[in-house]
C-alpha cells in the first residue's frame, strides 16, 4: 500500500511539472516568430555570462551537457522541464508495471524503461539537429565569405548569415550575433558557438577567426577553403553511411534479437519463464544475460562510431 501511495505521489508531482512544460510549449508556439531578444535583455546577458564560465567539476559538466542536449532538440524545453518529463515517464512506467505484475523488481525495471524512452527521443532529436547543422554549414560558410568580400566586417557578415540561413543554422549565428551586440568580440563569440555545438568544423571556423585576428591574412579565402573542406567531408560521410548500411542494419538486428525472442517466449511459453525465475540461479543467469546484452550494444556502438562528425 505504501508503494502504491508513493507511486501515485510521484505521478502527481511529475504531472504538475509536465503541465507546466506543456503550458510553456504552448506559449512558445503562439508567440510571434519575429520577436527577438533585445540587446539589453537581462536574460540574454545572464546566458552570455554563464557561457563564459565553464564548470570545473563533473556535476557541472554533466548539467551543462544535459542543458545543451535539451536546448538543441528545438522543442522549446528547459532542462528542469525535460527532467520533469523524464520523471513523469519513469513514474508512469513504474506504476504500469506494478499494476500489471505487482513486483518490486518489475517496478524498478518499468521506471528505468519509462525514463529511457523520452531520453532516447531527446538524443535522437539532438542527433538530427547536429546533422542538420552539419549539412547547412558549407552554405553558411560560403555566404560568410561572400559577405566579407562585399566589404562587410566579420560582425556584419555574421549578422548576414543569420538573416539568410535557414534553421537551425540561423539560430546558432543569431545567438552569436546577439553576443556581439552585447559587446563581445566576433572571434570569442565564434569560440563560444563552437563550444556549444561541439562540432569539429565549428571549432575550425573559430580557430580561423582567431588566427586572422592574431596574424592577419585574407579571411574570405580562408573561409572559402574551410567551406570546401566541410563540403567534401559531408560527402565522404554520406559515402561512409551508404557503404556501411548493411553492417549497421545487421548490428541493430543482433542487438534487438535477444529481447524480442525473450518477450516472445514469455508470451508463448509462460510456464518456462515461471520455472526460470523460481530459483536464485535463474535470476543470476537473467542478470548476467542483461549485463552481456548491454556490453554487446556498447561494443557495437564503439565499432560503428566515427571519430569526427
C-alpha positions as CSV (number, residue, x, y, z in Angstrom):
1,X,0.0,0.0,0.0
2,X,2.9,2.4,0.8
3,X,4.5,1.6,-2.5
4,X,1.2,2.4,-4.3
5,X,0.9,5.7,-2.5
6,X,4.5,6.6,-3.3
7,X,3.9,5.9,-6.9
8,X,0.7,7.9,-7.0
9,X,2.5,10.8,-5.3
10,X,5.4,10.7,-7.9
11,X,2.9,10.6,-10.7
12,X,1.0,13.6,-9.3
13,X,4.2,15.7,-8.8
14,X,5.5,14.8,-12.3
15,X,2.1,15.6,-13.8
16,X,2.3,19.1,-12.4
17,X,5.7,19.6,-13.9
18,X,4.5,18.1,-17.2
19,X,1.5,20.5,-17.2
20,X,3.9,23.4,-16.7
21,X,6.1,22.1,-19.6
22,X,3.1,21.9,-21.9
23,X,1.9,25.4,-21.0
24,X,5.4,26.8,-21.7
25,X,5.5,25.0,-25.0
26,X,2.1,26.4,-26.0
27,X,3.3,29.9,-25.1
28,X,6.3,29.5,-27.3
29,X,4.1,28.3,-30.2
30,X,1.7,31.2,-30.0
31,X,4.3,33.8,-29.5
32,X,5.1,35.7,-32.8
33,X,8.1,34.4,-34.6
34,X,9.5,37.8,-35.2
35,X,10.0,38.6,-31.5
36,X,13.8,38.8,-30.8
37,X,15.6,39.4,-27.6
38,X,16.9,42.9,-27.2
39,X,20.5,43.8,-26.6
40,X,19.8,44.9,-23.1
41,X,17.7,41.9,-22.1
42,X,18.9,40.7,-18.7
43,X,18.2,37.0,-19.5
44,X,20.4,37.2,-22.7
45,X,23.2,38.9,-20.7
46,X,22.9,36.2,-18.0
47,X,23.2,33.4,-20.5
48,X,26.2,35.1,-22.1
49,X,27.9,35.5,-18.8
50,X,27.1,31.9,-17.8
51,X,28.5,30.6,-21.1
52,X,31.8,32.2,-20.4
53,X,32.3,30.3,-17.2
54,X,32.7,26.6,-18.0
55,X,32.2,24.4,-14.9
56,X,35.2,22.6,-13.5
57,X,33.5,19.7,-11.5
58,X,31.9,16.7,-13.2
59,X,28.4,17.6,-11.9
60,X,28.6,21.0,-13.6
61,X,29.8,19.5,-16.8
62,X,27.0,16.9,-16.7
63,X,24.4,19.6,-16.1
64,X,25.9,21.7,-18.9
65,X,25.8,18.7,-21.3
66,X,22.2,17.9,-20.5
67,X,21.2,21.5,-20.8
68,X,22.8,21.7,-24.3
69,X,21.2,18.4,-25.3
70,X,17.7,19.7,-24.3
71,X,18.3,23.1,-25.9
72,X,19.4,21.7,-29.3
73,X,16.4,19.4,-29.6
74,X,14.5,22.6,-30.7
75,X,11.4,21.6,-28.6
76,X,11.5,24.8,-26.6
77,X,12.1,23.0,-23.3
78,X,14.4,23.9,-20.5
79,X,16.5,21.4,-18.5
80,X,14.1,21.4,-15.5
81,X,11.1,20.8,-17.8
82,X,13.0,17.9,-19.6
83,X,13.9,16.4,-16.2
84,X,10.2,16.6,-15.1
85,X,9.2,14.9,-18.3
86,X,11.7,12.1,-17.6
87,X,10.4,11.8,-14.0
88,X,6.8,11.6,-15.2
89,X,7.6,8.9,-17.7
90,X,9.6,6.9,-15.1
91,X,6.7,7.2,-12.6
92,X,4.1,6.1,-15.2
93,X,6.3,3.2,-16.3
94,X,6.8,2.0,-12.7
95,X,3.1,2.4,-11.9
96,X,2.1,0.4,-15.0
97,X,4.5,-2.4,-14.2
98,X,3.3,-2.5,-10.6
99,X,-0.4,-2.8,-11.5
100,X,0.4,-5.5,-14.1
101,X,2.9,-7.7,-12.3
102,X,2.8,-6.4,-8.7
103,X,6.5,-6.9,-8.1
104,X,9.1,-4.5,-6.8
105,X,11.7,-5.6,-9.4
106,X,9.2,-5.0,-12.2
107,X,8.5,-1.5,-10.8
108,X,12.3,-0.7,-11.0
109,X,12.6,-2.0,-14.5
110,X,9.5,-0.1,-15.5
111,X,10.8,3.1,-14.2
112,X,14.1,2.6,-16.0
113,X,12.4,1.8,-19.2
114,X,10.0,4.7,-18.8
115,X,12.8,7.2,-18.3
116,X,14.9,5.7,-21.1
117,X,12.3,6.2,-23.8
118,X,12.0,10.0,-23.6
119,X,15.8,10.3,-23.0
120,X,16.3,8.3,-26.3
121,X,13.9,10.7,-28.0
122,X,15.9,13.7,-26.8
123,X,19.1,12.1,-28.0
124,X,17.6,11.3,-31.4
125,X,16.3,14.9,-31.8
126,X,19.7,16.3,-30.8
127,X,21.4,14.0,-33.4
128,X,19.0,15.2,-36.0
129,X,19.8,18.8,-35.1
130,X,23.6,18.1,-35.4
131,X,23.1,16.5,-38.8
132,X,21.1,19.5,-40.0
133,X,23.7,22.0,-38.8
134,X,26.5,19.9,-40.4
135,X,24.6,19.8,-43.7
136,X,23.9,23.6,-43.8
137,X,27.3,24.6,-42.6
138,X,29.0,24.7,-46.1
139,X,26.4,27.1,-47.5
140,X,26.6,29.3,-44.4
141,X,30.4,29.5,-44.7
142,X,30.3,30.3,-48.4
143,X,27.7,33.1,-47.6
144,X,30.0,34.4,-44.8
145,X,33.0,34.5,-47.3
146,X,30.9,36.3,-49.9
147,X,29.7,38.8,-47.3
148,X,33.3,39.6,-46.3
149,X,34.2,40.0,-50.0
150,X,31.4,42.5,-50.4
151,X,33.1,44.8,-47.8
152,X,31.3,43.8,-44.6
153,X,33.1,43.4,-41.4
154,X,33.2,40.0,-39.7
155,X,30.5,41.1,-37.2
156,X,28.2,42.4,-40.0
157,X,28.9,39.2,-42.1
158,X,27.7,37.0,-39.2
159,X,24.5,39.1,-39.0
160,X,24.0,38.5,-42.7
161,X,24.4,34.7,-42.2
162,X,21.8,34.9,-39.5
163,X,19.4,36.8,-41.8
164,X,19.7,34.5,-44.9
165,X,20.3,31.0,-43.5
166,X,17.5,28.6,-42.6
167,X,17.1,26.9,-39.2
168,X,18.9,25.5,-37.3
169,X,22.0,27.4,-38.5
170,X,20.1,30.7,-38.3
171,X,19.6,30.2,-34.6
172,X,23.3,29.5,-34.0
173,X,24.5,32.5,-35.8
174,X,21.7,34.5,-34.3
175,X,22.9,33.7,-30.8
176,X,26.4,34.6,-31.9
177,X,25.2,37.9,-33.3
178,X,23.3,38.7,-30.0
179,X,26.6,38.2,-28.1
180,X,28.4,40.5,-30.4
181,X,25.7,43.1,-29.9
182,X,26.3,42.8,-26.2
183,X,29.9,43.8,-26.8
184,X,31.7,40.5,-27.3
185,X,34.3,40.3,-30.0
186,X,33.5,38.1,-33.0
187,X,36.3,35.5,-32.5
188,X,35.2,35.0,-28.9
189,X,31.6,34.7,-29.9
190,X,32.6,32.1,-32.6
191,X,34.6,30.2,-30.0
192,X,31.5,30.0,-27.7
193,X,29.4,28.8,-30.6
194,X,31.9,26.1,-31.3
195,X,32.0,25.1,-27.7
196,X,28.2,24.9,-27.5
197,X,27.8,22.9,-30.7
198,X,30.9,20.7,-30.1
199,X,31.3,20.2,-33.9
200,X,34.9,20.0,-35.3
201,X,34.1,22.2,-38.2
202,X,32.7,24.9,-35.9
203,X,35.9,24.7,-33.9
204,X,37.8,25.1,-37.2
205,X,35.8,28.3,-38.0
206,X,36.5,29.7,-34.6
207,X,40.2,28.9,-34.9
208,X,40.3,30.6,-38.3
209,X,38.8,33.8,-36.9
210,X,41.3,33.8,-34.0
211,X,44.2,33.1,-36.4
212,X,43.1,36.0,-38.6
213,X,42.8,38.3,-35.6
214,X,46.3,37.4,-34.4
215,X,48.4,37.1,-37.6
216,X,46.2,38.6,-40.3
217,X,45.6,37.2,-43.8
218,X,42.8,37.1,-46.4
219,X,39.9,35.9,-44.3
220,X,37.4,35.3,-47.2
221,X,39.9,32.9,-48.9
222,X,40.5,31.1,-45.6
223,X,36.7,30.6,-45.0
224,X,36.2,29.5,-48.6
225,X,38.8,26.8,-48.2
226,X,37.2,25.8,-44.9
227,X,33.8,25.6,-46.6
228,X,35.2,23.5,-49.4
229,X,36.7,21.1,-46.8
230,X,33.5,20.9,-44.9
231,X,31.5,20.1,-48.0
232,X,34.0,17.3,-49.0
233,X,33.8,15.8,-45.6
234,X,30.0,15.8,-45.7
235,X,30.1,14.0,-49.0
236,X,32.5,11.4,-47.5
237,X,30.2,10.9,-44.5
238,X,27.3,10.2,-46.9
239,X,29.5,7.7,-48.8
240,X,30.6,6.1,-45.5
241,X,26.9,5.7,-44.3
242,X,26.0,4.1,-47.7
243,X,29.0,1.7,-47.6
244,X,28.3,0.6,-44.0
245,X,24.5,0.5,-44.2
246,X,24.3,-3.4,-44.3
247,X,26.7,-3.6,-41.3
248,X,24.7,-1.1,-39.2
249,X,21.4,-2.9,-40.0
250,X,22.9,-6.2,-39.0
251,X,24.1,-4.7,-35.8
252,X,20.6,-3.4,-35.0
253,X,19.1,-6.9,-35.6
254,X,21.8,-8.6,-33.5
255,X,21.2,-6.2,-30.6
256,X,17.4,-6.5,-30.8
257,X,17.1,-10.3,-31.3
258,X,17.6,-11.4,-27.7
259,X,15.0,-9.1,-26.1
260,X,12.5,-9.9,-28.9
261,X,13.0,-13.6,-28.6
262,X,12.7,-13.4,-24.8
263,X,9.4,-11.4,-25.0
264,X,8.0,-13.9,-27.5
265,X,8.9,-16.9,-25.3
266,X,7.4,-15.2,-22.2
267,X,4.2,-14.8,-24.1
268,X,4.2,-18.2,-25.9
269,X,5.5,-20.3,-23.0
270,X,4.9,-18.5,-19.7
271,X,5.4,-21.7,-17.6
272,X,9.0,-21.8,-18.9
273,X,9.7,-18.3,-17.5
274,X,7.9,-19.0,-14.2
275,X,10.2,-22.0,-13.6
276,X,13.2,-20.0,-14.7
277,X,12.6,-17.2,-12.2
278,X,11.7,-19.6,-9.4
279,X,15.3,-20.1,-8.3
280,X,18.2,-17.8,-7.4
281,X,20.3,-19.3,-10.1
282,X,17.7,-18.3,-12.7
283,X,17.8,-14.7,-11.5
284,X,21.6,-14.7,-11.6
285,X,21.6,-16.0,-15.2
286,X,19.0,-13.5,-16.2
287,X,21.0,-10.6,-14.7
288,X,24.2,-11.9,-16.4
289,X,22.3,-12.0,-19.7
290,X,21.2,-8.4,-19.3
291,X,24.7,-7.3,-18.5
292,X,26.2,-9.1,-21.5
293,X,23.5,-7.6,-23.7
294,X,24.4,-4.1,-22.6
295,X,28.1,-4.8,-23.1
296,X,27.4,-6.1,-26.6
297,X,25.4,-3.0,-27.5
298,X,28.2,-0.7,-26.2
299,X,30.7,-2.7,-28.2
300,X,28.7,-2.4,-31.4
301,X,28.3,1.3,-30.9
302,X,32.1,1.7,-30.5
303,X,32.7,-0.3,-33.6
304,X,30.3,1.8,-35.7
305,X,31.5,5.1,-34.1
306,X,33.1,7.8,-36.3
307,X,35.8,9.9,-34.8
308,X,34.5,13.1,-36.5
309,X,31.0,14.3,-37.1
